[in-house]
Amino acid sequence: MPASLLTVPPRPEGFRFIDLFAGIGGMRRGFEAIGGQCVFTSEWDEKAQQTYRTNFGDEFIAGDIRREAVGAIPEHDVLLAGFPCQPFSLAGVSKKNSLGRAHGFDCETQGTLFFEIERILAAHRPAAFLLENVKNLRGHDRGKTFEVIEHVLKERLGYQLQWRVIDAKSFLPQHRERIFLAGFRDGNDFDFSALDLPDVAQGPRLSSILHPEDGSETAEAPFTEGPDAAVAAKYTLTPRLWEYLQEYSAKHKALGNGFGFGLVTPDDTARTLSARYHKDGSEILIRQARRRPRRLTPRECSRLMGFDQPGRADWKIPVSDTQAYRQFGNAAAPPVVEAVARHMQPWIEAAVTKKIRISRRRVAPQPALALF
């Protein structure tokens, strides 16, 4: 090995990334799948931290990113951030309007967290970033919110920015549209539109993620029970709740509104799983023969989001059902993130290789001057 290389600290295999507003790690799973190494995580919800730590083994997870000095964040090649979407989501905007509260960037507790991303990008200048949010971010406040984000990332920070709305239905039995913003510091020929996605019409159906209830799956308390691993009775709606949902749906249908429950079979795909699923499960109710419909179990939600493979139970769920529903409803879908990550990978690796080459040149010793 040339002497000049001996002075360069060894670099871990692959590229390094940080996981901001990490939730339970949907973005991380997608980038670890292509060989990335997570070197810093930030998530302020303690229950989400519990699930994250249980599955990834990290001892340290930073809480409120606003309290973290940029110098305490390790050097990294890629910044990942699924920054809070409630201030920009249709449901979040509607709720805040009804309560007379601010939304978008006027929401002090969540909306301004985008500017924490700006703070870190400005200080560390990573080669690339990937941000994820709800589809409505694009049109929020008549497009003004997105204009601010574009201005910050492109004009103020100088990143090449492209975005794309992707429906997880290409990979999962769920209609779930999210916007992804991909940026690179140095100009290149990255083309987000060239990402080839499976046809949503040919995507999987709910049968691929539901408990088979025929004994082919090992029972997993508290989700399934008995020799056939049947779904536990507690997930079937109570008579009163089922009556309420039907009355609520009928009332809004009469008014010409689209509100109601989503009743599905194994041959269908589901609506978007949301963080409110724990309240009544109304957006995704599984039809049952000669019984009232039931909610999905948290294990089925894990599969629906792509944290588990169909028929598997690898993802650990250490929290209550209520917390699990919230966590999966707020998560980024790992298969979608992985598809985006693989599309970005050649340009990420090229940037990292260039960075290593430059750093080696900087530490190479100068030749001794001849004394004769």
SEMARMI-948084 format. One line per field, with one value per residue (C-alpha): residue in one letter; x, y, z; residue number from 1. Coordinates in Angstrom, 3 decimals, padded with zeros to 6 digits. Example, Ala and Ser with C-alpha at 12.3 -4.5 7.8 and 13.67 -1.06 7.14 Angstrom:
BEGIN
residuo	A | S
east	012.300 | 013.670
north	-004.500 | -001.060
up	007.800 | 007.140
num	1 | 2
***
This chain:
BEGIN
residuo	M | P | A | S | L | L | T | V | P | P | R | P | E | G | F | R | F | I | D | L | F | A | G | I | G | G | M | R | R | G | F | E | A | I | G | G | Q | C | V | F | T | S | E | W | D | E | K | A | Q | Q | T | Y | R | T | N | F | G | D | E | F | I | A | G | D | I | R | R | E | A | V | G | A | I | P | E | H | D | V | L | L | A | G | F | P | C | Q | P | F | S | L | A | G | V | S | K | K | N | S | L | G | R | A | H | G | F | D | C | E | T | Q | G | T | L | F | F | E | I | E | R | I | L | A | A | H | R | P | A | A | F | L | L | E | N | V | K | N | L | R | G | H | D | R | G | K | T | F | E | V | I | E | H | V | L | K | E | R | L | G | Y | Q | L | Q | W | R | V | I | D | A | K | S | F | L | P | Q | H | R | E | R | I | F | L | A | G | F | R | D | G | N | D | F | D | F | S | A | L | D | L | P | D | V | A | Q | G | P | R | L | S | S | I | L | H | P | E | D | G | S | E | T | A | E | A | P | F | T | E | G | P | D | A | A | V | A | A | K | Y | T | L | T | P | R | L | W | E | Y | L | Q | E | Y | S | A | K | H | K | A | L | G | N | G | F | G | F | G | L | V | T | P | D | D | T | A | R | T | L | S | A | R | Y | H | K | D | G | S | E | I | L | I | R | Q | A | R | R | R | P | R | R | L | T | P | R | E | C | S | R | L | M | G | F | D | Q | P | G | R | A | D | W | K | I | P | V | S | D | T | Q | A | Y | R | Q | F | G | N | A | A | A | P | P | V | V | E | A | V | A | R | H | M | Q | P | W | I | E | A | A | V | T | K | K | I | R | I | S | R | R | R | V | A | P | Q | P | A | L | A | L | F
east	000.000 | 001.425 | 002.614 | 000.196 | -002.779 | -001.559 | -002.410 | -006.052 | -008.398 | -010.134 | -013.645 | -016.536 | -017.790 | -020.577 | -021.833 | -022.903 | -026.308 | -028.257 | -031.899 | -033.851 | -037.476 | -036.865 | -040.150 | -039.603 | -037.006 | -038.762 | -036.240 | -033.342 | -034.472 | -034.590 | -031.047 | -029.515 | -030.814 | -028.352 | -025.381 | -025.668 | -024.523 | -026.621 | -024.372 | -026.960 | -030.661 | -033.102 | -036.685 | -038.511 | -041.357 | -040.293 | -042.534 | -041.190 | -037.683 | -038.548 | -039.573 | -036.600 | -034.124 | -035.676 | -035.261 | -031.978 | -030.169 | -029.089 | -028.351 | -028.339 | -031.200 | -031.249 | -034.570 | -035.564 | -033.296 | -033.612 | -031.491 | -028.673 | -025.634 | -024.581 | -021.110 | -022.566 | -023.895 | -021.321 | -020.050 | -022.347 | -022.874 | -026.681 | -029.305 | -032.639 | -035.660 | -039.310 | -040.075 | -043.439 | -046.265 | -049.259 | -048.873 | -049.163 | -051.506 | -055.121 | -056.308 | -053.885 | -054.827 | -058.543 | -058.180 | -056.082 | -058.481 | -061.424 | -059.557 | -058.429 | -054.796 | -051.956 | -050.677 | -047.779 | -044.809 | -047.020 | -047.280 | -044.496 | -044.217 | -043.837 | -043.866 | -040.667 | -038.762 | -037.976 | -035.564 | -033.655 | -032.938 | -031.637 | -029.423 | -027.805 | -027.427 | -025.761 | -023.288 | -022.378 | -022.948 | -023.631 | -023.462 | -027.179 | -030.458 | -033.852 | -036.896 | -040.325 | -043.712 | -047.393 | -048.515 | -050.371 | -047.063 | -046.899 | -050.155 | -050.254 | -051.125 | -051.613 | -048.072 | -046.380 | -045.042 | -043.349 | -041.925 | -040.213 | -038.769 | -037.511 | -035.947 | -034.133 | -032.792 | -031.911 | -031.142 | -029.952 | -028.134 | -027.260 | -028.555 | -029.810 | -033.411 | -035.921 | -039.158 | -041.647 | -044.943 | -044.890 | -047.778 | -046.754 | -049.436 | -046.714 | -045.174 | -047.837 | -051.610 | -052.230 | -052.940 | -050.359 | -049.044 | -046.032 | -043.759 | -040.012 | -037.518 | -034.079 | -031.162 | -027.488 | -024.881 | -022.839 | -024.397 | -024.925 | -027.303 | -029.536 | -033.079 | -035.799 | -038.359 | -036.282 | -037.075 | -039.063 | -041.817 | -044.051 | -047.537 | -049.876 | -052.636 | -050.511 | -049.575 | -050.201 | -053.554 | -054.421 | -054.383 | -050.582 | -050.443 | -053.469 | -053.216 | -054.248 | -056.039 | -055.614 | -052.805 | -050.084 | -048.839 | -047.578 | -049.848 | -048.437 | -050.060 | -051.710 | -052.473 | -053.472 | -054.433 | -055.376 | -054.192 | -055.250 | -053.597 | -056.941 | -057.083 | -057.826 | -061.430 | -060.517 | -059.888 | -063.516 | -065.564 | -067.990 | -071.705 | -071.902 | -068.879 | -070.049 | -073.504 | -071.972 | -069.765 | -072.697 | -074.850 | -072.024 | -071.422 | -075.128 | -075.438 | -072.543 | -073.581 | -076.967 | -075.188 | -073.123 | -069.875 | -067.310 | -066.859 | -067.322 | -065.546 | -063.455 | -064.689 | -062.312 | -061.725 | -058.466 | -058.776 | -058.731 | -056.147 | -056.538 | -056.886 | -053.985 | -053.153 | -053.109 | -051.960 | -055.608 | -056.257 | -056.204 | -059.407 | -061.879 | -060.032 | -062.616 | -060.345 | -059.415 | -061.964 | -061.623 | -064.876 | -065.561 | -068.088 | -071.079 | -069.334 | -068.798 | -065.717 | -062.401 | -059.390 | -056.012 | -053.718 | -050.464 | -048.606 | -050.731 | -050.016 | -046.306 | -046.681 | -048.990 | -046.276 | -043.471 | -041.596 | -042.338 | -042.505 | -045.840 | -046.266 | -043.305 | -043.038 | -039.463 | -040.219 | -040.479 | -043.510 | -042.681 | -045.468 | -049.227 | -051.637 | -052.521 | -048.888 | -048.175 | -051.056 | -049.809 | -046.254 | -047.070 | -049.534 | -046.831 | -044.054 | -042.359 | -042.844 | -039.440 | -039.960 | -040.667 | -037.659 | -035.459 | -036.552 | -035.669 | -032.394 | -031.342 | -032.099 | -029.940 | -027.179 | -024.848 | -024.689 | -024.265 | -021.392 | -019.757 | -019.892 | -018.423 | -015.612 | -014.821 | -014.780 | -012.379 | -010.073 | -009.946 | -009.311 | -006.417 | -004.819 | -005.072 | -003.201 | -000.584 | 002.931 | 004.903 | 008.136 | 011.310 | 013.310 | 016.716 | 019.600 | 022.144
north	000.000 | 003.441 | 005.415 | 008.244 | 005.946 | 004.864 | 008.307 | 008.105 | 006.811 | 003.632 | 004.284 | 001.863 | -000.112 | 001.596 | 005.114 | 006.801 | 008.343 | 010.020 | 009.275 | 012.357 | 012.320 | 008.614 | 007.248 | 003.511 | 003.379 | 002.968 | 005.190 | 003.459 | -000.025 | 001.122 | 002.518 | -000.268 | -002.652 | -001.133 | -001.175 | 002.182 | 002.614 | 004.705 | 006.900 | 009.109 | 008.894 | 011.487 | 010.789 | 012.608 | 010.157 | 007.805 | 004.932 | 005.148 | 005.177 | 001.970 | 000.193 | 001.601 | 000.544 | -002.929 | -003.561 | -001.792 | -002.148 | 001.487 | 002.573 | 006.307 | 008.021 | 011.798 | 013.308 | 016.793 | 017.628 | 021.338 | 020.728 | 018.985 | 021.039 | 020.403 | 019.566 | 016.634 | 015.083 | 012.814 | 013.378 | 011.695 | 011.225 | 011.148 | 012.886 | 011.084 | 012.819 | 011.902 | 015.262 | 015.579 | 015.502 | 016.477 | 020.219 | 019.531 | 016.525 | 016.964 | 015.478 | 017.569 | 020.822 | 020.083 | 019.330 | 022.409 | 024.632 | 023.314 | 024.103 | 027.513 | 026.445 | 027.242 | 024.676 | 024.284 | 026.495 | 028.479 | 025.400 | 026.162 | 022.693 | 020.735 | 022.797 | 024.665 | 021.405 | 021.559 | 024.354 | 021.954 | 020.002 | 023.211 | 023.847 | 020.412 | 020.441 | 023.853 | 022.723 | 019.245 | 019.541 | 015.828 | 014.556 | 013.772 | 013.813 | 012.170 | 013.748 | 012.149 | 013.704 | 013.470 | 014.120 | 017.261 | 018.982 | 019.864 | 021.839 | 023.066 | 026.763 | 026.987 | 025.779 | 028.431 | 025.927 | 023.896 | 027.049 | 027.845 | 024.323 | 024.474 | 027.892 | 026.734 | 023.518 | 024.832 | 028.530 | 028.893 | 025.559 | 024.906 | 021.341 | 019.818 | 018.887 | 016.513 | 015.183 | 012.454 | 011.209 | 007.423 | 005.129 | 002.218 | 000.206 | -000.842 | -002.893 | -003.270 | -003.900 | -000.315 | 002.940 | 005.211 | 008.205 | 010.028 | 012.689 | 012.064 | 014.892 | 013.744 | 016.142 | 016.028 | 018.610 | 018.305 | 018.455 | 015.101 | 013.381 | 011.832 | 011.526 | 010.706 | 010.231 | 007.317 | 005.213 | 002.291 | 001.176 | -001.900 | -001.326 | -000.435 | -002.402 | -005.532 | -004.928 | -007.464 | -007.986 | -008.087 | -011.870 | -011.628 | -009.897 | -011.261 | -014.031 | -017.237 | -018.606 | -022.172 | -023.447 | -022.737 | -019.861 | -020.182 | -018.468 | -015.170 | -013.742 | -011.309 | -011.112 | -014.702 | -017.645 | -021.319 | -024.232 | -022.476 | -019.197 | -017.444 | -013.676 | -012.858 | -011.965 | -008.499 | -007.286 | -007.883 | -004.704 | -004.512 | -004.379 | -000.752 | 000.407 | -001.379 | 000.176 | 003.620 | 003.343 | 002.283 | 005.148 | 007.629 | 006.427 | 006.572 | 010.113 | 011.435 | 009.518 | 011.221 | 014.579 | 013.699 | 013.380 | 010.661 | 009.845 | 006.270 | 003.057 | 000.952 | -002.655 | -004.942 | -008.598 | -010.522 | -009.831 | -006.051 | -003.394 | -001.101 | 002.598 | 004.462 | 003.250 | 006.339 | 007.097 | 007.346 | 003.693 | 002.894 | 004.890 | 002.731 | 001.083 | 002.473 | 003.055 | -000.635 | -003.149 | -006.807 | -008.513 | -011.716 | -014.433 | -014.446 | -011.985 | -008.293 | -006.927 | -006.681 | -004.417 | -005.433 | -006.773 | -004.846 | -007.760 | -007.366 | -003.609 | -004.406 | -006.489 | -003.936 | -001.296 | -003.595 | -003.960 | -007.686 | -009.920 | -011.660 | -014.534 | -013.410 | -011.953 | -010.683 | -007.086 | -006.809 | -004.986 | -004.130 | -001.570 | -001.632 | -002.025 | 001.669 | 002.719 | 000.169 | 001.467 | 005.027 | 004.055 | 002.094 | 004.777 | 007.435 | 005.345 | 005.449 | 002.200 | 000.425 | -001.215 | 002.183 | 003.772 | 000.890 | 001.320 | 005.020 | 004.252 | 001.754 | 004.342 | 006.924 | 004.448 | 004.896 | 008.652 | 008.324 | 005.873 | 008.056 | 011.053 | 009.032 | 007.695 | 011.227 | 012.423 | 009.669 | 010.403 | 014.097 | 013.399 | 011.091 | 013.730 | 016.248 | 014.039 | 012.733 | 013.685 | 016.151 | 014.807 | 015.848 | 018.608 | 017.608 | 019.074 | 019.034
up	000.000 | -000.890 | 002.126 | 001.287 | 001.938 | 005.374 | 006.747 | 005.671 | 008.422 | 007.310 | 006.022 | 006.703 | 003.747 | 001.828 | 002.367 | 005.596 | 006.212 | 008.999 | 009.777 | 010.879 | 012.097 | 011.875 | 013.212 | 013.423 | 010.654 | 007.307 | 005.530 | 007.260 | 006.157 | 002.555 | 002.585 | 004.651 | 001.999 | -000.493 | 001.872 | 003.622 | 007.232 | 009.625 | 011.799 | 013.529 | 014.345 | 015.625 | 016.726 | 019.497 | 020.213 | 023.021 | 021.919 | 018.376 | 019.851 | 021.703 | 018.504 | 016.586 | 019.249 | 019.549 | 015.827 | 015.076 | 018.399 | 018.602 | 022.144 | 021.395 | 019.588 | 019.686 | 020.693 | 019.603 | 016.677 | 017.492 | 020.584 | 018.707 | 017.761 | 014.164 | 015.442 | 017.381 | 014.163 | 012.461 | 008.957 | 006.464 | 002.747 | 002.650 | 004.780 | 005.127 | 006.599 | 006.729 | 008.283 | 010.076 | 007.583 | 009.728 | 009.061 | 005.309 | 005.056 | 003.987 | 007.265 | 009.294 | 007.550 | 007.926 | 011.618 | 012.335 | 010.387 | 012.392 | 015.612 | 014.407 | 014.511 | 012.143 | 009.664 | 007.259 | 008.109 | 010.491 | 012.725 | 015.170 | 016.698 | 013.482 | 010.287 | 011.072 | 011.470 | 007.752 | 008.596 | 010.860 | 007.684 | 006.122 | 009.148 | 008.923 | 005.143 | 005.297 | 007.952 | 006.672 | 002.919 | 002.343 | -001.202 | -001.337 | 000.524 | 000.325 | 001.952 | 002.255 | 002.944 | 002.079 | -001.479 | -000.377 | 000.363 | -003.344 | -003.311 | 000.281 | 000.600 | -003.179 | -003.771 | -001.628 | 000.915 | -001.810 | -003.366 | -000.067 | 000.144 | -003.453 | -002.887 | 000.236 | -001.278 | -004.725 | -004.420 | -000.844 | -000.485 | -004.127 | -004.431 | -007.637 | -006.736 | -008.281 | -006.832 | -007.555 | -006.122 | -005.710 | -004.832 | -002.602 | -004.399 | -006.837 | -004.027 | -001.329 | -001.208 | -000.141 | -001.976 | -000.340 | -002.263 | -000.893 | -002.345 | -002.395 | -002.881 | -004.031 | -004.088 | -005.057 | -004.121 | -007.309 | -010.731 | -012.430 | -014.804 | -012.123 | -013.471 | -010.953 | -013.720 | -015.051 | -011.979 | -013.368 | -010.988 | -011.150 | -012.524 | -009.641 | -011.350 | -011.015 | -007.392 | -004.607 | -002.904 | 000.777 | 000.769 | 000.726 | 004.120 | 006.006 | 008.557 | 006.717 | 009.809 | 008.569 | 010.773 | 008.192 | 010.340 | 013.899 | 016.414 | 017.646 | 020.755 | 021.107 | 017.384 | 016.650 | 018.790 | 018.789 | 016.644 | 013.426 | 014.427 | 014.023 | 014.434 | 018.066 | 018.808 | 020.100 | 016.545 | 015.506 | 015.857 | 018.743 | 017.840 | 018.960 | 016.962 | 013.813 | 014.189 | 014.673 | 011.589 | 009.418 | 010.689 | 010.208 | 006.663 | 005.767 | 007.102 | 005.053 | 001.960 | 002.131 | 002.257 | -000.784 | 001.123 | 000.631 | 004.292 | 005.394 | 006.154 | 003.812 | 003.790 | 001.914 | 001.095 | 000.570 | -003.176 | -002.702 | -001.956 | 001.013 | 001.516 | 003.077 | 006.568 | 008.787 | 012.317 | 013.402 | 012.616 | 016.333 | 016.869 | 014.971 | 012.064 | 009.686 | 006.686 | 006.420 | 007.698 | 006.747 | 005.792 | 007.764 | 006.893 | 009.249 | 011.567 | 011.927 | 010.164 | 011.935 | 012.104 | 010.786 | 013.483 | 014.071 | 012.450 | 009.321 | 009.407 | 009.536 | 006.379 | 004.758 | 005.196 | 004.039 | 007.329 | 007.208 | 004.192 | 003.569 | 005.992 | 008.096 | 011.609 | 011.669 | 012.645 | 016.429 | 017.839 | 021.475 | 022.014 | 022.542 | 019.629 | 019.840 | 019.557 | 016.830 | 014.689 | 015.105 | 014.241 | 011.110 | 009.980 | 010.220 | 008.677 | 005.297 | 003.364 | 003.196 | -000.244 | -001.809 | -000.101 | -001.205 | -004.828 | -004.669 | -002.883 | -005.561 | -008.225 | -006.402 | -005.535 | -008.560 | -008.060 | -004.286 | -004.719 | -007.370 | -005.010 | -002.148 | -004.344 | -005.461 | -001.850 | -000.780 | -003.711 | -002.828 | 000.863 | -000.011 | -002.202 | 000.621 | 003.097 | 000.663 | 001.899 | -000.162 | -001.698 | 000.084 | -001.564 | -002.949 | -000.979 | -003.805
num	1 | 2 | 3 | 4 | 5 | 6 | 7 | 8 | 9 | 10 | 11 | 12 | 13 | 14 | 15 | 16 | 17 | 18 | 19 | 20 | 21 | 22 | 23 | 24 | 25 | 26 | 27 | 28 | 29 | 30 | 31 | 32 | 33 | 34 | 35 | 36 | 37 | 38 | 39 | 40 | 41 | 42 | 43 | 44 | 45 | 46 | 47 | 48 | 49 | 50 | 51 | 52 | 53 | 54 | 55 | 56 | 57 | 58 | 59 | 60 | 61 | 62 | 63 | 64 | 65 | 66 | 67 | 68 | 69 | 70 | 71 | 72 | 73 | 74 | 75 | 76 | 77 | 78 | 79 | 80 | 81 | 82 | 83 | 84 | 85 | 86 | 87 | 88 | 89 | 90 | 91 | 92 | 93 | 94 | 95 | 96 | 97 | 98 | 99 | 100 | 101 | 102 | 103 | 104 | 105 | 106 | 107 | 108 | 109 | 110 | 111 | 112 | 113 | 114 | 115 | 116 | 117 | 118 | 119 | 120 | 121 | 122 | 123 | 124 | 125 | 126 | 127 | 128 | 129 | 130 | 131 | 132 | 133 | 134 | 135 | 136 | 137 | 138 | 139 | 140 | 141 | 142 | 143 | 144 | 145 | 146 | 147 | 148 | 149 | 150 | 151 | 152 | 153 | 154 | 155 | 156 | 157 | 158 | 159 | 160 | 161 | 162 | 163 | 164 | 165 | 166 | 167 | 168 | 169 | 170 | 171 | 172 | 173 | 174 | 175 | 176 | 177 | 178 | 179 | 180 | 181 | 182 | 183 | 184 | 185 | 186 | 187 | 188 | 189 | 190 | 191 | 192 | 193 | 194 | 195 | 196 | 197 | 198 | 199 | 200 | 201 | 202 | 203 | 204 | 205 | 206 | 207 | 208 | 209 | 210 | 211 | 212 | 213 | 214 | 215 | 216 | 217 | 218 | 219 | 220 | 221 | 222 | 223 | 224 | 225 | 226 | 227 | 228 | 229 | 230 | 231 | 232 | 233 | 234 | 235 | 236 | 237 | 238 | 239 | 240 | 241 | 242 | 243 | 244 | 245 | 246 | 247 | 248 | 249 | 250 | 251 | 252 | 253 | 254 | 255 | 256 | 257 | 258 | 259 | 260 | 261 | 262 | 263 | 264 | 265 | 266 | 267 | 268 | 269 | 270 | 271 | 272 | 273 | 274 | 275 | 276 | 277 | 278 | 279 | 280 | 281 | 282 | 283 | 284 | 285 | 286 | 287 | 288 | 289 | 290 | 291 | 292 | 293 | 294 | 295 | 296 | 297 | 298 | 299 | 300 | 301 | 302 | 303 | 304 | 305 | 306 | 307 | 308 | 309 | 310 | 311 | 312 | 313 | 314 | 315 | 316 | 317 | 318 | 319 | 320 | 321 | 322 | 323 | 324 | 325 | 326 | 327 | 328 | 329 | 330 | 331 | 332 | 333 | 334 | 335 | 336 | 337 | 338 | 339 | 340 | 341 | 342 | 343 | 344 | 345 | 346 | 347 | 348 | 349 | 350 | 351 | 352 | 353 | 354 | 355 | 356 | 357 | 358 | 359 | 360 | 361 | 362 | 363 | 364 | 365 | 366 | 367 | 368 | 369 | 370 | 371 | 372
***
